């Protein structure tokens, strides 16, 4: 019903920048929020940035990452500056979606995009 397609990952040196993008498509009533998570192998998936009624960031990325959302286009981006090796992870786009008017909210995930920061 809802597809999330991410792009923009890759390899970058420490101190560099990358921009991740995510586009939602499918049949739904509205998107309540769009977020970015990341996961390192063997670790829990962690929330990086949220864009709902307000924007919020994990302490580890605040001041370096910026989330931006285009509600009209159902897209969200994550601008990542001053990247550090510890930012290396698979980054996932997440959308909290209402499929039907007055329906329940549901979580959807993108396929993930690898970000690797070399020292």
C-alpha positions, 0 to 999 in steps of 0.5 A, a space after each residue: 500500500 505504501 512504498 518508501 524509496 531511499 537514495 543518496 547513501 555512499 562512502 564519504 571521508 570524515 568531515 564530509 557531507 551526504 544527503 539522503 532522500 526518501 519518497 513515499 508512494 502508494 494509496 493512503 489518506 495522509 502521512 503523519 510523520 516521516 523519520 530517519 533511523 539508522 542501524 549498525 549490525 548487531 545493534 538496535 535500530 536508533 532514531 536519528 531525526 523526526 519530522 512530524 508536528 516538530 523536528 527532533 534529533 538524536 543528541 549524537 547528530 544534533 547540529 550536524 544533521 538536518 531533516 526536511 520534509 515536503 508534505 506536498 510531495 511526500 518526501 523527506 531528506 536528511 542532510 548530513 554534515 561533518 560526518 564521523 566514522 561513528 555515523 556509519 550505518 544503514 539508514 532507514 526512512 520511516 513513515 507513519 501513515 494513515 491509510 484510511 480517513 480516521 483509520 489507524 496509524 501504521 509504520 512503513 519502512 524503506 529498504 535502507 541505504 548504506 552510509 560509510 564514513 572513513 577516517 
